[in-house]
Amino acid sequence: MRWVVTLPLRPALVRYDLTGSSINRYTSPMKTQIKLEARERIAQILASALELSATREGGYSRLTRDDIAAHAKIPPSLITYHMGTMPELRRDIMREAVRVGNLPVIAQGLACRDRHALKASEELRQRALQSCVN
């Protein structure tokens, strides 16, 4: 006679196979997130933040860690781990917006008098402001 008992335990699902007098233990990994390199994770966070900033009402100034985490499908703690505080996160978002030329986010930064948006080239600032008017 063969008895199989499955017990959900963390961090793995443990299965005991009770065959005769011996007990065999099998483990199978639970579903986990894909582990990315730090640079890739930061790029994912910034891409999600830029997309949210450009498309949602309130944009850059009303962006929260939870919003970014939900959009990127990662826990908010990962954002804190990689990006630090909200002022540091906003700084990095604006730097990335200037680097890639995300005009709506740069325009929002100019409206908030963000110092990194103000450091953008004159041409980029003009294009960002014109994109809001049109």
C-alpha positions, 0 to 999 in steps of 0.5 A: 500500500502506498500513501502520499501526503502533501503539506504546503510549507514555506519556502517549498511544497513538501511531499512525503512518500510513505512507501513501506517502511521508508519515508522519501521527501520531495520538494518542488519550488513554488512560483517565484518572480524572475530574478533580474540583475539590479540594472534590469530591475531599475530599468523596469521600475523607471520604465513603469514610472515613466509610462505612468507619469506620462499617461495618468492624471496627476502624473509625475507629482502624484506618483506613488510607490504602490502605483509603480509597483502595481504597474511593474508587477513587483512588490513595493519593497523592491522599489524601496530597495533599488531606488530609495526614498520617494524624493530619490525615486522622483529624481531618478524618474526625471533624470531618465525622462530627460535622458530618453526625451519623454516630453510629457514628463519633462513638461510636468517637471518644468511645471513643478520647477524640478531642478533636473527638468530645469537642467535639460537642454533649452531645445528639450525644454521648449519641445516639452512645453510645446507638446503640452500646448498642442 
